């Protein structure tokens, strides 16, 4: 917190007036970042012709945002690995979190359901668990190649992520060739 206070040009006491802890500060940064990332993803998804196309555009926008903002991937991994549960958040922080996450999840489930209705996504799949698997897997992959510092030079990371996205989409596509 001392380093953050110094960078912000204030004292630790001032910082603690706004944030209860280092985790609180990071989580609030995560919430703000999640909102910005979601806006870029929604903009990209608007170009999709069907649910599967929109998921493809969502995933590529997620990766592009991570490339441009690697700190975003760090924030997500922090939340994941620190085990921060929404139920543990202070009321104003939880309200901000819910204000972004609830519509985000609702819209993503709607896109997935749209894909099931338009025939691009397999109808027997449960939307939320499948979307969570996609997001968690993509986030973990992005963390490894964008943030770990041990990327082999033998492969292009964008091609690597694109191949992963296409592999996942082929798995959920109602007609697997549609995910390519």
Secondary structure as the mmCIF struct_conf table of DSSP 4:
data_model
#
loop_
_struct_conf.conf_type_id
_struct_conf.id
_struct_conf.beg_label_comp_id
_struct_conf.beg_label_asym_id
_struct_conf.beg_label_seq_id
_struct_conf.end_label_comp_id
_struct_conf.end_label_asym_id
_struct_conf.end_label_seq_id
HELX_RH_AL_P HELX_RH_AL_P1 UNK A 2 UNK A 8
TURN_TY1_P TURN_TY1_P1 UNK A 9 UNK A 9
BEND BEND1 UNK A 10 UNK A 10
HELX_RH_AL_P HELX_RH_AL_P2 UNK A 12 UNK A 18
BEND BEND2 UNK A 20 UNK A 21
HELX_RH_AL_P HELX_RH_AL_P3 UNK A 22 UNK A 45
TURN_TY1_P TURN_TY1_P2 UNK A 46 UNK A 47
BEND BEND3 UNK A 49 UNK A 50
HELX_RH_AL_P HELX_RH_AL_P4 UNK A 51 UNK A 68
HELX_RH_AL_P HELX_RH_AL_P5 UNK A 70 UNK A 82
TURN_TY1_P TURN_TY1_P3 UNK A 83 UNK A 83
HELX_RH_3T_P HELX_RH_3T_P1 UNK A 86 UNK A 88
BEND BEND4 UNK A 89 UNK A 89
HELX_RH_AL_P HELX_RH_AL_P6 UNK A 91 UNK A 118
TURN_TY1_P TURN_TY1_P4 UNK A 119 UNK A 119
BEND BEND5 UNK A 120 UNK A 120
STRN STRN1 UNK A 121 UNK A 121
TURN_TY1_P TURN_TY1_P5 UNK A 123 UNK A 124
BEND BEND6 UNK A 125 UNK A 125
HELX_RH_AL_P HELX_RH_AL_P7 UNK A 127 UNK A 142
HELX_RH_PI_P HELX_RH_PI_P1 UNK A 143 UNK A 147
BEND BEND7 UNK A 148 UNK A 149
TURN_TY1_P TURN_TY1_P6 UNK A 153 UNK A 154
BEND BEND8 UNK A 155 UNK A 155
HELX_RH_AL_P HELX_RH_AL_P8 UNK A 157 UNK A 172
STRN STRN2 UNK A 173 UNK A 173
BEND BEND9 UNK A 174 UNK A 175
HELX_RH_3T_P HELX_RH_3T_P2 UNK A 176 UNK A 179
#
